[in-house]
């Protein structure tokens, strides 16, 4: 029987899952694991009400050397689900880098792992960005693009940080930095990425933070049109942004 705690992985990828029974691409996951034995996939089941738990148990049974599963008894939201998994991974497994990635693989596992090549003595936080450029494939609905740019502009003003895409669901940290990023609970279930940026800016110093971060345009990102964020949240998110802005101001003074 495999003991994951005795294995050293290059990267641990946390994948939050809520009612993903029909959304998990089994073939894509299994093909990836077959070719990346130095990667740990940690799935966190966020209180799903469908067959997600059983599906993840099958993943773990098939690949006991590379798959860990954490089950939240109740639905706690994406932010807390990821934070729970990160804490468990730090307490249980050995790895050099930690990432989180959306379960629908809008960004592929392969591209996520490839971003580890950007880490250096100075760069400790690498994040994907959905920037359209020659040679890239970025597919998202026009409405989501427009809403995303509005939100991105507001976030940039709050953080006072020139980042094109804070909300892309592909982010990687050094092991030690991930402890700082996920140490405390988040205000928002969905905009927690903004809080992570603020925490890292406070940690490194607002003037020096960008020396330790790198935004990398993704080669491919495909919107599969099955967002778990309800449209009604578009109105509530401004309340979350207001609360986050207050935290940003208080932590930087």
C-alpha positions as CSV (number, residue, x, y, z in Angstrom):
1,X,0.0,0.0,0.0
2,X,1.3,3.4,-1.0
3,X,2.4,5.9,1.7
4,X,2.3,9.4,0.0
5,X,3.8,11.0,3.1
6,X,7.1,9.2,2.3
7,X,7.3,10.5,-1.2
8,X,8.9,13.7,-2.4
9,X,7.0,15.5,-5.2
10,X,8.2,18.4,-7.3
11,X,4.7,20.0,-7.1
12,X,1.5,19.4,-5.4
13,X,-1.6,20.6,-7.4
14,X,-4.7,21.3,-5.3
15,X,-7.9,20.8,-7.4
16,X,-11.2,22.0,-5.8
17,X,-14.3,20.0,-6.8
18,X,-17.9,20.8,-6.3
19,X,-20.4,18.6,-8.1
20,X,-17.9,17.7,-10.8
21,X,-19.3,14.3,-11.6
22,X,-19.8,15.2,-15.3
23,X,-17.0,17.8,-15.5
24,X,-13.9,15.7,-14.6
25,X,-12.1,14.6,-17.7
26,X,-10.9,11.1,-16.5
27,X,-8.9,10.5,-19.6
28,X,-7.0,13.8,-19.3
29,X,-6.2,13.2,-15.6
30,X,-5.1,9.6,-16.1
31,X,-2.9,10.5,-19.1
32,X,-1.2,13.2,-17.1
33,X,-0.5,11.0,-14.1
34,X,0.9,8.3,-16.4
35,X,3.5,10.8,-17.6
36,X,4.2,12.8,-14.4
37,X,5.0,10.5,-11.6
38,X,6.7,13.4,-9.6
39,X,3.4,15.3,-9.3
40,X,0.8,14.9,-6.5
41,X,-2.8,15.7,-7.4
42,X,-4.7,16.6,-4.3
43,X,-8.5,16.7,-5.0
44,X,-10.7,18.5,-2.4
45,X,-14.3,17.5,-2.6
46,X,-16.2,20.6,-1.4
47,X,-19.3,18.9,0.0
48,X,-20.6,17.8,-3.4
49,X,-24.1,16.4,-3.6
50,X,-23.6,14.3,-6.7
51,X,-21.3,11.4,-7.3
52,X,-18.0,13.4,-7.1
53,X,-16.8,11.7,-3.9
54,X,-17.1,8.2,-5.4
55,X,-15.4,9.4,-8.6
56,X,-12.5,10.8,-6.7
57,X,-12.2,7.7,-4.6
58,X,-11.8,5.7,-7.9
59,X,-9.1,8.1,-9.0
60,X,-7.3,7.5,-5.8
61,X,-7.7,3.8,-6.0
62,X,-6.3,3.7,-9.5
63,X,-3.3,6.0,-8.7
64,X,-2.5,5.6,-5.0
65,X,1.0,6.9,-5.6
66,X,-0.1,10.2,-7.1
67,X,-3.6,11.1,-5.9
68,X,-4.8,12.3,-2.5
69,X,-8.4,13.1,-1.8
70,X,-9.8,15.4,0.9
71,X,-13.6,15.4,1.6
72,X,-15.3,18.5,3.2
73,X,-18.4,17.4,5.0
74,X,-20.2,20.6,4.0
75,X,-19.9,23.0,1.1
76,X,-17.5,25.7,2.3
77,X,-16.8,27.5,-0.9
78,X,-13.8,27.4,-3.2
79,X,-11.6,29.6,-1.1
80,X,-11.9,27.6,2.1
81,X,-11.8,24.3,0.3
82,X,-8.5,25.2,-1.3
83,X,-7.2,26.5,2.0
84,X,-8.2,23.3,3.8
85,X,-6.4,21.2,1.2
86,X,-3.3,23.4,1.4
87,X,-3.1,23.1,5.1
88,X,-3.5,19.3,4.9
89,X,-0.9,19.0,2.2
90,X,1.6,21.0,4.3
91,X,0.9,18.8,7.3
92,X,1.1,15.5,5.4
93,X,3.1,15.6,2.2
94,X,6.6,16.6,0.9
95,X,6.8,18.8,-2.2
96,X,8.8,21.8,-3.5
97,X,6.0,23.8,-5.1
98,X,2.3,24.1,-4.6
99,X,-0.4,25.1,-7.1
100,X,-4.1,25.2,-7.4
101,X,-6.0,24.6,-10.6
102,X,-9.7,24.5,-11.7
103,X,-11.1,21.0,-12.0
104,X,-12.4,21.5,-15.5
105,X,-8.8,21.9,-16.7
106,X,-9.5,25.2,-18.6
107,X,-5.7,25.4,-18.1
108,X,-4.2,22.0,-18.6
109,X,-2.2,20.1,-15.9
110,X,0.7,20.0,-18.3
111,X,0.8,23.8,-18.7
112,X,0.4,24.3,-15.0
113,X,3.5,22.1,-14.3
114,X,5.4,23.8,-17.1
115,X,5.2,27.1,-15.2
116,X,7.5,25.7,-12.5
117,X,10.4,26.5,-14.9
118,X,9.9,30.2,-14.1
119,X,10.8,29.9,-10.5
120,X,14.2,31.3,-9.5
121,X,16.0,32.6,-6.5
122,X,13.8,35.7,-6.7
123,X,10.6,34.5,-8.3
124,X,8.5,32.8,-5.7
125,X,5.0,33.3,-7.1
126,X,4.0,32.5,-10.7
127,X,0.5,32.9,-12.0
128,X,-1.1,32.3,-15.4
129,X,-2.8,35.1,-17.4
130,X,-5.5,34.8,-20.1
131,X,-3.9,37.3,-22.5
132,X,-4.7,36.9,-26.2
133,X,-1.5,36.9,-28.2
134,X,-0.1,35.4,-31.4
135,X,0.2,31.6,-30.9
136,X,-2.1,31.3,-27.9
137,X,-5.6,29.9,-27.7
138,X,-7.8,31.8,-25.2
139,X,-11.5,31.0,-25.5
140,X,-14.1,32.6,-23.3
141,X,-17.5,34.0,-23.9
142,X,-17.7,37.7,-24.7
143,X,-19.9,38.4,-21.6
144,X,-17.5,36.7,-19.3
145,X,-14.6,38.6,-20.9
146,X,-16.3,42.0,-20.5
147,X,-17.3,41.3,-16.9
148,X,-13.8,40.0,-16.2
149,X,-12.2,43.2,-17.5
150,X,-14.4,45.4,-15.4
151,X,-13.6,43.4,-12.3
152,X,-9.9,43.3,-13.2
153,X,-9.8,47.1,-13.4
154,X,-11.4,47.4,-10.0
155,X,-9.0,44.9,-8.5
156,X,-6.0,46.6,-10.0
157,X,-7.1,49.9,-8.4
158,X,-7.7,48.3,-5.0
159,X,-4.3,46.5,-5.0
160,X,-2.4,49.3,-6.7
161,X,-0.8,46.6,-8.7
162,X,-0.5,46.4,-12.5
163,X,-1.7,42.8,-13.0
164,X,-3.7,42.0,-16.1
165,X,-5.5,38.9,-14.8
166,X,-5.7,38.2,-11.0
167,X,-8.6,35.8,-11.3
168,X,-7.1,33.1,-13.6
169,X,-7.4,29.8,-11.8
170,X,-3.8,28.7,-12.2
171,X,-1.4,29.9,-9.6
172,X,1.9,28.4,-8.2
173,X,3.9,29.1,-5.1
174,X,7.0,28.0,-3.5
175,X,6.2,25.7,-0.5
176,X,7.1,28.3,2.1
177,X,5.2,31.1,0.4
178,X,2.0,29.1,0.1
179,X,2.0,28.9,3.9
180,X,1.8,32.7,4.1
181,X,-0.8,33.0,1.3
182,X,-3.2,30.5,2.9
183,X,-2.5,31.0,6.6
184,X,-5.7,32.9,7.4
185,X,-9.3,32.4,6.3
186,X,-10.5,34.5,3.4
187,X,-13.2,37.2,3.3
188,X,-14.6,36.1,-0.1
189,X,-15.4,32.6,-1.4
190,X,-14.6,33.6,-5.0
191,X,-12.4,36.7,-4.9
192,X,-9.8,35.2,-2.5
193,X,-7.1,35.6,-5.2
194,X,-7.2,39.3,-4.6
195,X,-6.6,38.7,-0.9
196,X,-3.7,36.4,-1.8
197,X,-2.1,39.2,-3.8
198,X,-2.5,41.6,-0.9
199,X,-1.0,39.1,1.6
200,X,2.0,38.6,-0.6
201,X,2.4,42.4,-1.2
202,X,2.4,42.9,2.6
203,X,4.9,40.0,3.1
204,X,7.4,41.3,0.5
205,X,6.7,45.0,0.9
206,X,4.4,46.9,-1.5
207,X,7.4,48.5,-3.3
208,X,9.3,45.2,-3.7
209,X,6.5,42.7,-4.2
210,X,6.6,42.6,-8.0
211,X,10.3,41.5,-7.9
212,X,9.0,38.2,-6.5
213,X,6.0,37.7,-8.7
214,X,5.7,36.7,-12.4
215,X,2.6,36.8,-14.6
216,X,2.9,34.4,-17.5
217,X,0.5,34.5,-20.5
218,X,-1.0,31.0,-21.0
219,X,-0.7,29.1,-24.2
220,X,-4.2,27.7,-23.9
221,X,-7.2,28.5,-21.8
222,X,-10.7,27.2,-22.8
223,X,-13.9,28.3,-21.1
224,X,-16.1,25.3,-20.9
225,X,-19.1,27.4,-19.9
226,X,-19.9,25.6,-16.6
227,X,-19.0,28.2,-14.0
228,X,-20.0,27.5,-10.4
229,X,-20.3,31.2,-9.8
230,X,-24.0,32.3,-10.0
231,X,-24.7,35.4,-12.1
232,X,-26.3,37.0,-9.0
233,X,-22.8,37.1,-7.4
234,X,-21.9,39.9,-9.8
235,X,-23.8,42.2,-7.5
236,X,-22.5,40.8,-4.3
237,X,-18.8,40.8,-5.4
238,X,-18.8,44.6,-5.1
239,X,-19.5,44.1,-1.4
240,X,-16.6,41.6,-1.2
241,X,-14.3,44.0,-3.0
242,X,-15.2,46.8,-0.6
243,X,-14.4,44.6,2.4
244,X,-11.2,43.4,0.8
245,X,-10.2,47.1,0.0
246,X,-10.6,47.9,3.7
247,X,-8.4,45.0,4.6
248,X,-5.8,46.1,2.1
249,X,-5.7,49.5,3.6
250,X,-5.5,48.3,7.2
251,X,-2.7,45.7,6.5
252,X,-0.5,48.2,4.7
253,X,-0.5,50.9,7.3
